[in-house]
Amino acid sequence: MVARSMFKANYSKLALFCAIQAILWESTAYAYLDPGTGSMMLQALIGAIAGTIAAVSLYWRKIKSFFSKRLGRTYSDEND
């Protein structure tokens, strides 16, 4: 049991060290980003915003009732 926990601890330290090395290691990326890449990133951003708005609008009553219970306020359904 002790050897297994030591192995997990050493493995965790090694994994953390490798992750930090991968993030901090600098190298030149010889890559070409065409104009379509920027358009794709813009579409992803707009899609994420639209998805968030849709999710909030679908669950608005639940979100509103959750926070009203937390704050001790009561709202009627007429004031949506």
mmJSON file of the N, C-alpha and C atoms, coordinates in Angstrom:
{"data_MODEL":{"atom_site":{
"group_PDB":["ATOM","ATOM","ATOM","ATOM","ATOM","ATOM","ATOM","ATOM","ATOM","ATOM","ATOM","ATOM","ATOM","ATOM","ATOM","ATOM","ATOM","ATOM","ATOM","ATOM","ATOM","ATOM","ATOM","ATOM","ATOM","ATOM","ATOM","ATOM","ATOM","ATOM","ATOM","ATOM","ATOM","ATOM","ATOM","ATOM","ATOM","ATOM","ATOM","ATOM","ATOM","ATOM","ATOM","ATOM","ATOM","ATOM","ATOM","ATOM","ATOM","ATOM","ATOM","ATOM","ATOM","ATOM","ATOM","ATOM","ATOM","ATOM","ATOM","ATOM","ATOM","ATOM","ATOM","ATOM","ATOM","ATOM","ATOM","ATOM","ATOM","ATOM","ATOM","ATOM","ATOM","ATOM","ATOM","ATOM","ATOM","ATOM","ATOM","ATOM","ATOM","ATOM","ATOM","ATOM","ATOM","ATOM","ATOM","ATOM","ATOM","ATOM","ATOM","ATOM","ATOM","ATOM","ATOM","ATOM","ATOM","ATOM","ATOM","ATOM","ATOM","ATOM","ATOM","ATOM","ATOM","ATOM","ATOM","ATOM","ATOM","ATOM","ATOM","ATOM","ATOM","ATOM","ATOM","ATOM","ATOM","ATOM","ATOM","ATOM","ATOM","ATOM","ATOM","ATOM","ATOM","ATOM","ATOM","ATOM","ATOM","ATOM","ATOM","ATOM","ATOM","ATOM","ATOM","ATOM","ATOM","ATOM","ATOM","ATOM","ATOM","ATOM","ATOM","ATOM","ATOM","ATOM","ATOM","ATOM","ATOM","ATOM","ATOM","ATOM","ATOM","ATOM","ATOM","ATOM","ATOM","ATOM","ATOM","ATOM","ATOM","ATOM","ATOM","ATOM","ATOM","ATOM","ATOM","ATOM","ATOM","ATOM","ATOM","ATOM","ATOM","ATOM","ATOM","ATOM","ATOM","ATOM","ATOM","ATOM","ATOM","ATOM","ATOM","ATOM","ATOM","ATOM","ATOM","ATOM","ATOM","ATOM","ATOM","ATOM","ATOM","ATOM","ATOM","ATOM","ATOM","ATOM","ATOM","ATOM","ATOM","ATOM","ATOM","ATOM","ATOM","ATOM","ATOM","ATOM","ATOM","ATOM","ATOM","ATOM","ATOM","ATOM","ATOM","ATOM","ATOM","ATOM","ATOM","ATOM","ATOM","ATOM","ATOM","ATOM","ATOM","ATOM","ATOM","ATOM","ATOM","ATOM","ATOM","ATOM","ATOM","ATOM","ATOM","ATOM","ATOM","ATOM","ATOM","ATOM"],
"id":[1,2,3,4,5,6,7,8,9,10,11,12,13,14,15,16,17,18,19,20,21,22,23,24,25,26,27,28,29,30,31,32,33,34,35,36,37,38,39,40,41,42,43,44,45,46,47,48,49,50,51,52,53,54,55,56,57,58,59,60,61,62,63,64,65,66,67,68,69,70,71,72,73,74,75,76,77,78,79,80,81,82,83,84,85,86,87,88,89,90,91,92,93,94,95,96,97,98,99,100,101,102,103,104,105,106,107,108,109,110,111,112,113,114,115,116,117,118,119,120,121,122,123,124,125,126,127,128,129,130,131,132,133,134,135,136,137,138,139,140,141,142,143,144,145,146,147,148,149,150,151,152,153,154,155,156,157,158,159,160,161,162,163,164,165,166,167,168,169,170,171,172,173,174,175,176,177,178,179,180,181,182,183,184,185,186,187,188,189,190,191,192,193,194,195,196,197,198,199,200,201,202,203,204,205,206,207,208,209,210,211,212,213,214,215,216,217,218,219,220,221,222,223,224,225,226,227,228,229,230,231,232,233,234,235,236,237,238,239,240],
"type_symbol":["N","C","C","N","C","C","N","C","C","N","C","C","N","C","C","N","C","C","N","C","C","N","C","C","N","C","C","N","C","C","N","C","C","N","C","C","N","C","C","N","C","C","N","C","C","N","C","C","N","C","C","N","C","C","N","C","C","N","C","C","N","C","C","N","C","C","N","C","C","N","C","C","N","C","C","N","C","C","N","C","C","N","C","C","N","C","C","N","C","C","N","C","C","N","C","C","N","C","C","N","C","C","N","C","C","N","C","C","N","C","C","N","C","C","N","C","C","N","C","C","N","C","C","N","C","C","N","C","C","N","C","C","N","C","C","N","C","C","N","C","C","N","C","C","N","C","C","N","C","C","N","C","C","N","C","C","N","C","C","N","C","C","N","C","C","N","C","C","N","C","C","N","C","C","N","C","C","N","C","C","N","C","C","N","C","C","N","C","C","N","C","C","N","C","C","N","C","C","N","C","C","N","C","C","N","C","C","N","C","C","N","C","C","N","C","C","N","C","C","N","C","C","N","C","C","N","C","C","N","C","C","N","C","C","N","C","C","N","C","C"],
"label_atom_id":["N","CA","C","N","CA","C","N","CA","C","N","CA","C","N","CA","C","N","CA","C","N","CA","C","N","CA","C","N","CA","C","N","CA","C","N","CA","C","N","CA","C","N","CA","C","N","CA","C","N","CA","C","N","CA","C","N","CA","C","N","CA","C","N","CA","C","N","CA","C","N","CA","C","N","CA","C","N","CA","C","N","CA","C","N","CA","C","N","CA","C","N","CA","C","N","CA","C","N","CA","C","N","CA","C","N","CA","C","N","CA","C","N","CA","C","N","CA","C","N","CA","C","N","CA","C","N","CA","C","N","CA","C","N","CA","C","N","CA","C","N","CA","C","N","CA","C","N","CA","C","N","CA","C","N","CA","C","N","CA","C","N","CA","C","N","CA","C","N","CA","C","N","CA","C","N","CA","C","N","CA","C","N","CA","C","N","CA","C","N","CA","C","N","CA","C","N","CA","C","N","CA","C","N","CA","C","N","CA","C","N","CA","C","N","CA","C","N","CA","C","N","CA","C","N","CA","C","N","CA","C","N","CA","C","N","CA","C","N","CA","C","N","CA","C","N","CA","C","N","CA","C","N","CA","C","N","CA","C","N","CA","C","N","CA","C","N","CA","C","N","CA","C","N","CA","C","N","CA","C"],
"label_alt_id":[null,null,null,null,null,null,null,null,null,null,null,null,null,null,null,null,null,null,null,null,null,null,null,null,null,null,null,null,null,null,null,null,null,null,null,null,null,null,null,null,null,null,null,null,null,null,null,null,null,null,null,null,null,null,null,null,null,null,null,null,null,null,null,null,null,null,null,null,null,null,null,null,null,null,null,null,null,null,null,null,null,null,null,null,null,null,null,null,null,null,null,null,null,null,null,null,null,null,null,null,null,null,null,null,null,null,null,null,null,null,null,null,null,null,null,null,null,null,null,null,null,null,null,null,null,null,null,null,null,null,null,null,null,null,null,null,null,null,null,null,null,null,null,null,null,null,null,null,null,null,null,null,null,null,null,null,null,null,null,null,null,null,null,null,null,null,null,null,null,null,null,null,null,null,null,null,null,null,null,null,null,null,null,null,null,null,null,null,null,null,null,null,null,null,null,null,null,null,null,null,null,null,null,null,null,null,null,null,null,null,null,null,null,null,null,null,null,null,null,null,null,null,null,null,null,null,null,null,null,null,null,null,null,null,null,null,null,null,null,null],
"label_comp_id":["MET","MET","MET","VAL","VAL","VAL","ALA","ALA","ALA","ARG","ARG","ARG","SER","SER","SER","MET","MET","MET","PHE","PHE","PHE","LYS","LYS","LYS","ALA","ALA","ALA","ASN","ASN","ASN","TYR","TYR","TYR","SER","SER","SER","LYS","LYS","LYS","LEU","LEU","LEU","ALA","ALA","ALA","LEU","LEU","LEU","PHE","PHE","PHE","CYS","CYS","CYS","ALA","ALA","ALA","ILE","ILE","ILE","GLN","GLN","GLN","ALA","ALA","ALA","ILE","ILE","ILE","LEU","LEU","LEU","TRP","TRP","TRP","GLU","GLU","GLU","SER","SER","SER","THR","THR","THR","ALA","ALA","ALA","TYR","TYR","TYR","ALA","ALA","ALA","TYR","TYR","TYR","LEU","LEU","LEU","ASP","ASP","ASP","PRO","PRO","PRO","GLY","GLY","GLY","THR","THR","THR","GLY","GLY","GLY","SER","SER","SER","MET","MET","MET","MET","MET","MET","LEU","LEU","LEU","GLN","GLN","GLN","ALA","ALA","ALA","LEU","LEU","LEU","ILE","ILE","ILE","GLY","GLY","GLY","ALA","ALA","ALA","ILE","ILE","ILE","ALA","ALA","ALA","GLY","GLY","GLY","THR","THR","THR","ILE","ILE","ILE","ALA","ALA","ALA","ALA","ALA","ALA","VAL","VAL","VAL","SER","SER","SER","LEU","LEU","LEU","TYR","TYR","TYR","TRP","TRP","TRP","ARG","ARG","ARG","LYS","LYS","LYS","ILE","ILE","ILE","LYS","LYS","LYS","SER","SER","SER","PHE","PHE","PHE","PHE","PHE","PHE","SER","SER","SER","LYS","LYS","LYS","ARG","ARG","ARG","LEU","LEU","LEU","GLY","GLY","GLY","ARG","ARG","ARG","THR","THR","THR","TYR","TYR","TYR","SER","SER","SER","ASP","ASP","ASP","GLU","GLU","GLU","ASN","ASN","ASN","ASP","ASP","ASP"],
"label_asym_id":["A","A","A","A","A","A","A","A","A","A","A","A","A","A","A","A","A","A","A","A","A","A","A","A","A","A","A","A","A","A","A","A","A","A","A","A","A","A","A","A","A","A","A","A","A","A","A","A","A","A","A","A","A","A","A","A","A","A","A","A","A","A","A","A","A","A","A","A","A","A","A","A","A","A","A","A","A","A","A","A","A","A","A","A","A","A","A","A","A","A","A","A","A","A","A","A","A","A","A","A","A","A","A","A","A","A","A","A","A","A","A","A","A","A","A","A","A","A","A","A","A","A","A","A","A","A","A","A","A","A","A","A","A","A","A","A","A","A","A","A","A","A","A","A","A","A","A","A","A","A","A","A","A","A","A","A","A","A","A","A","A","A","A","A","A","A","A","A","A","A","A","A","A","A","A","A","A","A","A","A","A","A","A","A","A","A","A","A","A","A","A","A","A","A","A","A","A","A","A","A","A","A","A","A","A","A","A","A","A","A","A","A","A","A","A","A","A","A","A","A","A","A","A","A","A","A","A","A","A","A","A","A","A","A","A","A","A","A","A","A"],
"label_entity_id":["1","1","1","1","1","1","1","1","1","1","1","1","1","1","1","1","1","1","1","1","1","1","1","1","1","1","1","1","1","1","1","1","1","1","1","1","1","1","1","1","1","1","1","1","1","1","1","1","1","1","1","1","1","1","1","1","1","1","1","1","1","1","1","1","1","1","1","1","1","1","1","1","1","1","1","1","1","1","1","1","1","1","1","1","1","1","1","1","1","1","1","1","1","1","1","1","1","1","1","1","1","1","1","1","1","1","1","1","1","1","1","1","1","1","1","1","1","1","1","1","1","1","1","1","1","1","1","1","1","1","1","1","1","1","1","1","1","1","1","1","1","1","1","1","1","1","1","1","1","1","1","1","1","1","1","1","1","1","1","1","1","1","1","1","1","1","1","1","1","1","1","1","1","1","1","1","1","1","1","1","1","1","1","1","1","1","1","1","1","1","1","1","1","1","1","1","1","1","1","1","1","1","1","1","1","1","1","1","1","1","1","1","1","1","1","1","1","1","1","1","1","1","1","1","1","1","1","1","1","1","1","1","1","1","1","1","1","1","1","1"],
"label_seq_id":[1,1,1,2,2,2,3,3,3,4,4,4,5,5,5,6,6,6,7,7,7,8,8,8,9,9,9,10,10,10,11,11,11,12,12,12,13,13,13,14,14,14,15,15,15,16,16,16,17,17,17,18,18,18,19,19,19,20,20,20,21,21,21,22,22,22,23,23,23,24,24,24,25,25,25,26,26,26,27,27,27,28,28,28,29,29,29,30,30,30,31,31,31,32,32,32,33,33,33,34,34,34,35,35,35,36,36,36,37,37,37,38,38,38,39,39,39,40,40,40,41,41,41,42,42,42,43,43,43,44,44,44,45,45,45,46,46,46,47,47,47,48,48,48,49,49,49,50,50,50,51,51,51,52,52,52,53,53,53,54,54,54,55,55,55,56,56,56,57,57,57,58,58,58,59,59,59,60,60,60,61,61,61,62,62,62,63,63,63,64,64,64,65,65,65,66,66,66,67,67,67,68,68,68,69,69,69,70,70,70,71,71,71,72,72,72,73,73,73,74,74,74,75,75,75,76,76,76,77,77,77,78,78,78,79,79,79,80,80,80],
"pdbx_PDB_ins_code":[null,null,null,null,null,null,null,null,null,null,null,null,null,null,null,null,null,null,null,null,null,null,null,null,null,null,null,null,null,null,null,null,null,null,null,null,null,null,null,null,null,null,null,null,null,null,null,null,null,null,null,null,null,null,null,null,null,null,null,null,null,null,null,null,null,null,null,null,null,null,null,null,null,null,null,null,null,null,null,null,null,null,null,null,null,null,null,null,null,null,null,null,null,null,null,null,null,null,null,null,null,null,null,null,null,null,null,null,null,null,null,null,null,null,null,null,null,null,null,null,null,null,null,null,null,null,null,null,null,null,null,null,null,null,null,null,null,null,null,null,null,null,null,null,null,null,null,null,null,null,null,null,null,null,null,null,null,null,null,null,null,null,null,null,null,null,null,null,null,null,null,null,null,null,null,null,null,null,null,null,null,null,null,null,null,null,null,null,null,null,null,null,null,null,null,null,null,null,null,null,null,null,null,null,null,null,null,null,null,null,null,null,null,null,null,null,null,null,null,null,null,null,null,null,null,null,null,null,null,null,null,null,null,null,null,null,null,null,null,null],
"Cartn_x":[0.815,0.0,0.859,1.906,2.755,3.462,3.943,4.644,3.708,2.458,1.5,1.211,1.046,0.782,2.006,3.209,4.421,4.516,4.132,4.157,3.196,1.983,1.001,1.515,2.168,2.699,3.794,4.7,5.776,5.227,4.227,3.625,2.92,2.25,1.561,2.559,3.678,4.707,5.311,5.546,6.098,5.125,3.849,2.836,2.729,2.775,2.722,3.948,5.117,6.348,6.302,5.823,5.73,4.73,3.614,2.624,3.187,3.897,4.494,5.563,6.375,7.398,6.763,5.691,5.04,4.467,3.977,3.406,4.505,5.576,6.621,7.671,7.756,8.758,8.381,9.273,8.991,9.576,8.8,9.305,8.569,9.2,8.603,7.654,6.453,5.481,5.473,5.955,5.978,4.623,3.651,2.292,1.729,0.784,0.133,-1.327,-1.783,-3.184,-3.825,-4.673,-5.324,-6.528,-7.105,-8.244,-9.444,-9.583,-10.684,-10.6,-9.39,-9.212,-9.82,-9.592,-10.184,-11.695,-12.212,-13.652,-14.22,-13.509,-13.971,-13.973,-12.96,-12.923,-14.053,-14.344,-15.439,-16.774,-16.974,-18.205,-18.353,-17.256,-17.308,-17.681,-17.137,-17.461,-18.928,-19.42,-20.827,-21.736,-21.363,-22.147,-22.187,-21.065,-21.025,-21.914,-21.882,-22.727,-24.198,-24.542,-25.931,-26.403,-25.548,-25.894,-26.124,-25.292,-25.457,-26.763,-27.081,-28.333,-29.525,-29.454,-30.555,-30.736,-29.64,-29.733,-30.305,-29.871,-30.392,-31.859,-32.259,-33.667,-34.559,-34.036,-34.824,-35.013,-34.01,-34.059,-34.223,-34.736,-34.821,-35.665,-36.796,-37.654,-36.966,-36.264,-35.561,-34.422,-33.684,-32.589,-33.139,-34.233,-34.836,-35.367,-36.019,-36.555,-35.421,-34.333,-33.189,-32.619,-32.39,-31.81,-32.81,-34.079,-35.064,-35.176,-35.035,-35.025,-33.787,-32.666,-31.422,-31.477,-32.095,-32.137,-33.377,-34.3,-35.497,-36.536,-36.503,-37.466,-38.499,-39.662,-40.69,-41.067,-41.171,-41.558,-42.75,-43.63,-44.721,-44.317,-45.027,-44.708,-45.066,-45.814,-46.23,-45.068,-44.047,-42.946,-41.761,-41.989,-40.889,-40.332],
"Cartn_y":[-1.194,0.0,1.258,1.253,2.436,2.683,1.623,1.763,2.296,1.858,2.315,3.813,4.296,5.715,6.551,6.003,6.727,6.821,5.747,5.749,6.796,6.876,7.871,9.28,9.502,10.831,11.206,10.263,10.54,10.739,9.951,10.072,11.416,11.859,13.15,14.29,14.199,15.235,15.251,14.078,13.993,14.559,14.224,14.729,16.251,16.782,18.236,18.896,18.319,18.863,18.873,17.78,17.7,18.713,18.906,19.877,21.286,21.625,22.962,23.157,22.137,22.22,22.454,21.755,21.889,23.284,23.878,25.225,26.271,26.119,27.141,26.994,25.843,25.618,26.404,27.248,28.075,27.432,27.481,27.043,27.827,27.96,28.683,27.762,28.256,27.479,28.02,27.229,27.63,27.262,28.105,27.805,29.005,28.734,29.775,29.825,30.993,31.193,32.036,31.411,32.13,32.914,33.79,34.593,33.743,32.554,31.687,31.269,31.225,30.859,31.91,33.163,34.245,34.225,33.948,33.85,32.695,31.586,30.422,30.726,31.423,31.787,32.749,33.69,34.631,33.899,32.938,32.145,31.337,30.787,30.024,30.92,32.128,33.079,33.481,33.805,34.182,33.007,31.798,30.612,30.368,30.577,30.4,31.43,32.658,33.708,33.381,32.978,32.639,31.436,30.444,29.275,29.624,30.513,30.95,31.703,32.589,33.341,32.396,31.414,30.449,29.628,29.181,28.385,29.202,30.441,31.301,31.586,31.821,32.117,30.899,29.694,28.486,28.234,28.532,28.251,29.513,30.598,31.867,31.769,31.125,31.023,30.256,29.186,28.413,29.225,29.929,30.77,31.868,32.497,33.58,33.079,31.923,31.396,30.963,30.43,30.031,31.235,32.331,33.502,34.223,34.162,34.809,34.059,32.735,31.97,32.301,32.463,32.794,34.181,35.12,36.5,36.789,35.822,35.995,36.902,37.051,37.907,37.036,37.591,36.879,37.716,37.07,37.729,36.977,37.71,37.046,36.763,35.85,35.494,36.598,37.602,38.68,39.604,39.655,40.586,39.958,38.968,38.32,39.321],
"Cartn_z":[0.0,0.0,0.0,0.777,0.868,-0.46,-1.073,-2.347,-3.422,-3.383,-4.389,-4.231,-2.994,-2.782,-3.132,-2.883,-3.269,-4.776,-5.463,-6.922,-7.462,-6.887,-7.32,-7.081,-5.934,-5.624,-6.615,-6.899,-7.847,-9.255,-9.62,-10.939,-11.078,-10.032,-10.059,-10.214,-9.496,-9.599,-11.002,-11.561,-12.905,-13.935,-13.797,-14.726,-14.628,-13.413,-13.228,-13.835,-13.611,-14.173,-15.7,-16.295,-17.762,-18.314,-17.612,-18.07,-18.022,-16.951,-16.835,-17.9,-18.139,-19.18,-20.549,-20.842,-22.138,-22.327,-21.256,-21.346,-21.483,-20.72,-20.689,-21.792,-22.416,-23.446,-24.693,-25.113,-26.286,-27.53,-28.571,-29.861,-30.947,-32.064,-33.167,-33.91,-34.127,-34.888,-36.31,-37.221,-38.607,-39.218,-38.958,-39.387,-40.131,-40.983,-41.749,-41.339,-40.93,-40.585,-41.688,-42.457,-43.539,-42.997,-43.801,-43.351,-42.922,-43.43,-43.034,-41.572,-41.023,-39.619,-38.708,-39.01,-38.218,-38.306,-39.482,-39.666,-38.86,-38.826,-38.064,-36.564,-36.078,-34.659,-34.317,-35.205,-34.99,-34.964,-35.851,-35.856,-34.577,-34.069,-32.825,-31.653,-31.629,-30.562,-30.616,-31.809,-31.962,-31.599,-31.989,-31.645,-30.145,-29.458,-28.008,-27.315,-27.781,-27.2,-27.444,-28.664,-28.981,-28.168,-27.991,-27.187,-25.727,-25.204,-23.816,-23.642,-24.574,-24.497,-24.593,-25.471,-25.615,-24.343,-23.746,-22.518,-21.372,-21.243,-20.175,-20.393,-21.628,-21.884,-21.646,-21.893,-21.637,-20.143,-19.355,-17.929,-17.081,-17.658,-16.96,-15.687,-15.734,-14.546,-13.428,-13.757,-12.734,-12.121,-12.96,-12.471,-11.568,-11.997,-11.244,-9.899,-9.883,-8.628,-7.691,-8.237,-7.415,-6.674,-7.408,-6.771,-5.872,-6.204,-5.336,-4.009,-4.03,-2.78,-1.955,-2.621,-1.922,-1.289,-1.992,-1.507,-0.672,-0.626,0.185,-0.439,-1.746,-2.442,-3.136,-3.352,-4.119,-5.316,-6.445,-7.683,-8.263,-8.881,-9.563,-10.999,-11.659,-13.042,-14.024,-13.596,-14.481,-14.826,-13.981,-14.183,-14.909,-15.725,-16.466,-17.422],
"occupancy":[1.0,1.0,1.0,1.0,1.0,1.0,1.0,1.0,1.0,1.0,1.0,1.0,1.0,1.0,1.0,1.0,1.0,1.0,1.0,1.0,1.0,1.0,1.0,1.0,1.0,1.0,1.0,1.0,1.0,1.0,1.0,1.0,1.0,1.0,1.0,1.0,1.0,1.0,1.0,1.0,1.0,1.0,1.0,1.0,1.0,1.0,1.0,1.0,1.0,1.0,1.0,1.0,1.0,1.0,1.0,1.0,1.0,1.0,1.0,1.0,1.0,1.0,1.0,1.0,1.0,1.0,1.0,1.0,1.0,1.0,1.0,1.0,1.0,1.0,1.0,1.0,1.0,1.0,1.0,1.0,1.0,1.0,1.0,1.0,1.0,1.0,1.0,1.0,1.0,1.0,1.0,1.0,1.0,1.0,1.0,1.0,1.0,1.0,1.0,1.0,1.0,1.0,1.0,1.0,1.0,1.0,1.0,1.0,1.0,1.0,1.0,1.0,1.0,1.0,1.0,1.0,1.0,1.0,1.0,1.0,1.0,1.0,1.0,1.0,1.0,1.0,1.0,1.0,1.0,1.0,1.0,1.0,1.0,1.0,1.0,1.0,1.0,1.0,1.0,1.0,1.0,1.0,1.0,1.0,1.0,1.0,1.0,1.0,1.0,1.0,1.0,1.0,1.0,1.0,1.0,1.0,1.0,1.0,1.0,1.0,1.0,1.0,1.0,1.0,1.0,1.0,1.0,1.0,1.0,1.0,1.0,1.0,1.0,1.0,1.0,1.0,1.0,1.0,1.0,1.0,1.0,1.0,1.0,1.0,1.0,1.0,1.0,1.0,1.0,1.0,1.0,1.0,1.0,1.0,1.0,1.0,1.0,1.0,1.0,1.0,1.0,1.0,1.0,1.0,1.0,1.0,1.0,1.0,1.0,1.0,1.0,1.0,1.0,1.0,1.0,1.0,1.0,1.0,1.0,1.0,1.0,1.0,1.0,1.0,1.0,1.0,1.0,1.0,1.0,1.0,1.0,1.0,1.0,1.0,1.0,1.0,1.0,1.0,1.0,1.0],
"B_iso_or_equiv":[0.0,0.0,0.0,0.0,0.0,0.0,0.0,0.0,0.0,0.0,0.0,0.0,0.0,0.0,0.0,0.0,0.0,0.0,0.0,0.0,0.0,0.0,0.0,0.0,0.0,0.0,0.0,0.0,0.0,0.0,0.0,0.0,0.0,0.0,0.0,0.0,0.0,0.0,0.0,0.0,0.0,0.0,0.0,0.0,0.0,0.0,0.0,0.0,0.0,0.0,0.0,0.0,0.0,0.0,0.0,0.0,0.0,0.0,0.0,0.0,0.0,0.0,0.0,0.0,0.0,0.0,0.0,0.0,0.0,0.0,0.0,0.0,0.0,0.0,0.0,0.0,0.0,0.0,0.0,0.0,0.0,0.0,0.0,0.0,0.0,0.0,0.0,0.0,0.0,0.0,0.0,0.0,0.0,0.0,0.0,0.0,0.0,0.0,0.0,0.0,0.0,0.0,0.0,0.0,0.0,0.0,0.0,0.0,0.0,0.0,0.0,0.0,0.0,0.0,0.0,0.0,0.0,0.0,0.0,0.0,0.0,0.0,0.0,0.0,0.0,0.0,0.0,0.0,0.0,0.0,0.0,0.0,0.0,0.0,0.0,0.0,0.0,0.0,0.0,0.0,0.0,0.0,0.0,0.0,0.0,0.0,0.0,0.0,0.0,0.0,0.0,0.0,0.0,0.0,0.0,0.0,0.0,0.0,0.0,0.0,0.0,0.0,0.0,0.0,0.0,0.0,0.0,0.0,0.0,0.0,0.0,0.0,0.0,0.0,0.0,0.0,0.0,0.0,0.0,0.0,0.0,0.0,0.0,0.0,0.0,0.0,0.0,0.0,0.0,0.0,0.0,0.0,0.0,0.0,0.0,0.0,0.0,0.0,0.0,0.0,0.0,0.0,0.0,0.0,0.0,0.0,0.0,0.0,0.0,0.0,0.0,0.0,0.0,0.0,0.0,0.0,0.0,0.0,0.0,0.0,0.0,0.0,0.0,0.0,0.0,0.0,0.0,0.0,0.0,0.0,0.0,0.0,0.0,0.0,0.0,0.0,0.0,0.0,0.0,0.0],
"pdbx_formal_charge":[null,null,null,null,null,null,null,null,null,null,null,null,null,null,null,null,null,null,null,null,null,null,null,null,null,null,null,null,null,null,null,null,null,null,null,null,null,null,null,null,null,null,null,null,null,null,null,null,null,null,null,null,null,null,null,null,null,null,null,null,null,null,null,null,null,null,null,null,null,null,null,null,null,null,null,null,null,null,null,null,null,null,null,null,null,null,null,null,null,null,null,null,null,null,null,null,null,null,null,null,null,null,null,null,null,null,null,null,null,null,null,null,null,null,null,null,null,null,null,null,null,null,null,null,null,null,null,null,null,null,null,null,null,null,null,null,null,null,null,null,null,null,null,null,null,null,null,null,null,null,null,null,null,null,null,null,null,null,null,null,null,null,null,null,null,null,null,null,null,null,null,null,null,null,null,null,null,null,null,null,null,null,null,null,null,null,null,null,null,null,null,null,null,null,null,null,null,null,null,null,null,null,null,null,null,null,null,null,null,null,null,null,null,null,null,null,null,null,null,null,null,null,null,null,null,null,null,null,null,null,null,null,null,null,null,null,null,null,null,null],
"auth_seq_id":[1,1,1,2,2,2,3,3,3,4,4,4,5,5,5,6,6,6,7,7,7,8,8,8,9,9,9,10,10,10,11,11,11,12,12,12,13,13,13,14,14,14,15,15,15,16,16,16,17,17,17,18,18,18,19,19,19,20,20,20,21,21,21,22,22,22,23,23,23,24,24,24,25,25,25,26,26,26,27,27,27,28,28,28,29,29,29,30,30,30,31,31,31,32,32,32,33,33,33,34,34,34,35,35,35,36,36,36,37,37,37,38,38,38,39,39,39,40,40,40,41,41,41,42,42,42,43,43,43,44,44,44,45,45,45,46,46,46,47,47,47,48,48,48,49,49,49,50,50,50,51,51,51,52,52,52,53,53,53,54,54,54,55,55,55,56,56,56,57,57,57,58,58,58,59,59,59,60,60,60,61,61,61,62,62,62,63,63,63,64,64,64,65,65,65,66,66,66,67,67,67,68,68,68,69,69,69,70,70,70,71,71,71,72,72,72,73,73,73,74,74,74,75,75,75,76,76,76,77,77,77,78,78,78,79,79,79,80,80,80],
"auth_comp_id":["MET","MET","MET","VAL","VAL","VAL","ALA","ALA","ALA","ARG","ARG","ARG","SER","SER","SER","MET","MET","MET","PHE","PHE","PHE","LYS","LYS","LYS","ALA","ALA","ALA","ASN","ASN","ASN","TYR","TYR","TYR","SER","SER","SER","LYS","LYS","LYS","LEU","LEU","LEU","ALA","ALA","ALA","LEU","LEU","LEU","PHE","PHE","PHE","CYS","CYS","CYS","ALA","ALA","ALA","ILE","ILE","ILE","GLN","GLN","GLN","ALA","ALA","ALA","ILE","ILE","ILE","LEU","LEU","LEU","TRP","TRP","TRP","GLU","GLU","GLU","SER","SER","SER","THR","THR","THR","ALA","ALA","ALA","TYR","TYR","TYR","ALA","ALA","ALA","TYR","TYR","TYR","LEU","LEU","LEU","ASP","ASP","ASP","PRO","PRO","PRO","GLY","GLY","GLY","THR","THR","THR","GLY","GLY","GLY","SER","SER","SER","MET","MET","MET","MET","MET","MET","LEU","LEU","LEU","GLN","GLN","GLN","ALA","ALA","ALA","LEU","LEU","LEU","ILE","ILE","ILE","GLY","GLY","GLY","ALA","ALA","ALA","ILE","ILE","ILE","ALA","ALA","ALA","GLY","GLY","GLY","THR","THR","THR","ILE","ILE","ILE","ALA","ALA","ALA","ALA","ALA","ALA","VAL","VAL","VAL","SER","SER","SER","LEU","LEU","LEU","TYR","TYR","TYR","TRP","TRP","TRP","ARG","ARG","ARG","LYS","LYS","LYS","ILE","ILE","ILE","LYS","LYS","LYS","SER","SER","SER","PHE","PHE","PHE","PHE","PHE","PHE","SER","SER","SER","LYS","LYS","LYS","ARG","ARG","ARG","LEU","LEU","LEU","GLY","GLY","GLY","ARG","ARG","ARG","THR","THR","THR","TYR","TYR","TYR","SER","SER","SER","ASP","ASP","ASP","GLU","GLU","GLU","ASN","ASN","ASN","ASP","ASP","ASP"],
"auth_asym_id":["A","A","A","A","A","A","A","A","A","A","A","A","A","A","A","A","A","A","A","A","A","A","A","A","A","A","A","A","A","A","A","A","A","A","A","A","A","A","A","A","A","A","A","A","A","A","A","A","A","A","A","A","A","A","A","A","A","A","A","A","A","A","A","A","A","A","A","A","A","A","A","A","A","A","A","A","A","A","A","A","A","A","A","A","A","A","A","A","A","A","A","A","A","A","A","A","A","A","A","A","A","A","A","A","A","A","A","A","A","A","A","A","A","A","A","A","A","A","A","A","A","A","A","A","A","A","A","A","A","A","A","A","A","A","A","A","A","A","A","A","A","A","A","A","A","A","A","A","A","A","A","A","A","A","A","A","A","A","A","A","A","A","A","A","A","A","A","A","A","A","A","A","A","A","A","A","A","A","A","A","A","A","A","A","A","A","A","A","A","A","A","A","A","A","A","A","A","A","A","A","A","A","A","A","A","A","A","A","A","A","A","A","A","A","A","A","A","A","A","A","A","A","A","A","A","A","A","A","A","A","A","A","A","A","A","A","A","A","A","A"],
"auth_atom_id":["N","CA","C","N","CA","C","N","CA","C","N","CA","C","N","CA","C","N","CA","C","N","CA","C","N","CA","C","N","CA","C","N","CA","C","N","CA","C","N","CA","C","N","CA","C","N","CA","C","N","CA","C","N","CA","C","N","CA","C","N","CA","C","N","CA","C","N","CA","C","N","CA","C","N","CA","C","N","CA","C","N","CA","C","N","CA","C","N","CA","C","N","CA","C","N","CA","C","N","CA","C","N","CA","C","N","CA","C","N","CA","C","N","CA","C","N","CA","C","N","CA","C","N","CA","C","N","CA","C","N","CA","C","N","CA","C","N","CA","C","N","CA","C","N","CA","C","N","CA","C","N","CA","C","N","CA","C","N","CA","C","N","CA","C","N","CA","C","N","CA","C","N","CA","C","N","CA","C","N","CA","C","N","CA","C","N","CA","C","N","CA","C","N","CA","C","N","CA","C","N","CA","C","N","CA","C","N","CA","C","N","CA","C","N","CA","C","N","CA","C","N","CA","C","N","CA","C","N","CA","C","N","CA","C","N","CA","C","N","CA","C","N","CA","C","N","CA","C","N","CA","C","N","CA","C","N","CA","C","N","CA","C","N","CA","C","N","CA","C","N","CA","C","N","CA","C","N","CA","C"],
"pdbx_PDB_model_num":[1,1,1,1,1,1,1,1,1,1,1,1,1,1,1,1,1,1,1,1,1,1,1,1,1,1,1,1,1,1,1,1,1,1,1,1,1,1,1,1,1,1,1,1,1,1,1,1,1,1,1,1,1,1,1,1,1,1,1,1,1,1,1,1,1,1,1,1,1,1,1,1,1,1,1,1,1,1,1,1,1,1,1,1,1,1,1,1,1,1,1,1,1,1,1,1,1,1,1,1,1,1,1,1,1,1,1,1,1,1,1,1,1,1,1,1,1,1,1,1,1,1,1,1,1,1,1,1,1,1,1,1,1,1,1,1,1,1,1,1,1,1,1,1,1,1,1,1,1,1,1,1,1,1,1,1,1,1,1,1,1,1,1,1,1,1,1,1,1,1,1,1,1,1,1,1,1,1,1,1,1,1,1,1,1,1,1,1,1,1,1,1,1,1,1,1,1,1,1,1,1,1,1,1,1,1,1,1,1,1,1,1,1,1,1,1,1,1,1,1,1,1,1,1,1,1,1,1,1,1,1,1,1,1,1,1,1,1,1,1]
}}}
